[in-house]
Amino acid sequence: MSRIATGNYDAVIVSHSSFEKLPVSDATFTRFVGGQLAELENAITEAKAEKGDTRRIVKEIEKAKKRLTAKIKERADREGKDRTITFEELGVDQVFIDESDLYKNLPYVTKMNRIAGLPNSESNRAIDMLSRRANLKERNGGRGVVFATGTPISNTMAEMYTAQRYLAPEMLKACGVEHFDAWLPTSGRRHFP
């Protein structure tokens, strides 16, 4: 990674495992998590404003906030450890991710709980990729990420939503469908036999 940072390369190929060990800077991480927490706060406000019983969705969003806060604490506990080169220090302005389906376990909040075909697992790998994407977006005006995979959607509609969160979050926001529950009715339709 040090050679990448000090060299003058047009392209560099690194393995997924090496890429995933490369942290974003603390400042980038803090900005990213702050943005995610703000989105969750907005989701709580929207849920409370809705008519009907919204306790369950508010509770789910609160759990998501706690998980994110725990990640901040975990990151802070690591600060004193080894100092490594960060993603930003590499000077990367574009990433091409092969087998991008490895990053499909990005968490989302939904009122639709316990529905077959809507897994809501989360992985640190996916969250780290989203933070790198946010960093590249800041530096390159929304550009800088290309996903490649033979199986972009293998199981669920949520995988399509996740891909759009990585590649076109500005479009989702502009259309008012940045939350999964708003996105689903506009992008999917249920078919009965």
Disulfide bonds with the S-S distance in Angstrom:
none
